[in-house]
Amino acid sequence: MLPASATAKEYGWNTLGLSPVAVIPAWQRQGIGKALVSEGIERCRSIGCSVIAVLGDPGYYTQFGFSRAADFGLGNEYQAGDESMVIELSPGTLENFTGMVSYATEFREIGV
């Protein structure tokens, strides 16, 4: 997990970015990725995180409850479209919120 934030003119909130998640090819299709994402979500929930942001395959992340960030009025610094996703761990957190999701400096430094 890396820190992320969403900002709007009026206010902002801190969240966590669940990216990048990867499993080496020899170990794929054994449930490891699903276990990593599920555990990440539960750990965020346990520390009171209200929203998680992710950049990834919508076909994969929707199974965990992630939705397009744009549906909540959120853009991102990478101009990612459908791949920019969020999940509300506290329902209503993103209600009437528009703004920009920004990831931690470390995320940019790894060339993502």
TAKAQUI-V323442 format. One record per backbone hydrogen bond with DSSP energy under -0.5 kcal/mol. NH is the residue of the N-H (numbers start at 1). CO is the residue of the C=O. If there is no record, write none. Layout:
BEGIN
nh=NH co=CO
nh=NH co=CO
END
This chain:
BEGIN
nh=2 co=17
nh=4 co=15
nh=5 co=102
nh=6 co=13
nh=7 co=100
nh=8 co=11
nh=13 co=6
nh=15 co=4
nh=16 co=51
nh=17 co=2
nh=18 co=16
nh=18 co=53
nh=19 co=17
nh=27 co=24
nh=28 co=24
nh=28 co=25
nh=30 co=27
nh=35 co=31
nh=36 co=32
nh=37 co=33
nh=38 co=34
nh=39 co=35
nh=40 co=36
nh=41 co=37
nh=42 co=38
nh=43 co=39
nh=44 co=40
nh=45 co=41
nh=46 co=42
nh=47 co=43
nh=47 co=44
nh=48 co=45
nh=49 co=44
nh=52 co=87
nh=53 co=16
nh=54 co=85
nh=56 co=54
nh=56 co=83
nh=60 co=57
nh=61 co=57
nh=62 co=58
nh=63 co=60
nh=64 co=61
nh=65 co=62
nh=66 co=61
nh=67 co=86
nh=69 co=84
nh=71 co=68
nh=72 co=69
nh=73 co=70
nh=74 co=69
nh=75 co=99
nh=77 co=101
nh=79 co=76
nh=84 co=81
nh=85 co=54
nh=85 co=83
nh=86 co=67
nh=87 co=52
nh=89 co=50
nh=89 co=87
nh=90 co=50
nh=91 co=89
nh=93 co=90
nh=95 co=92
nh=97 co=94
nh=99 co=73
nh=100 co=7
nh=101 co=75
nh=102 co=5
nh=102 co=100
nh=104 co=3
nh=107 co=104
nh=108 co=104
nh=109 co=105
nh=110 co=106
nh=111 co=108
nh=112 co=107
END
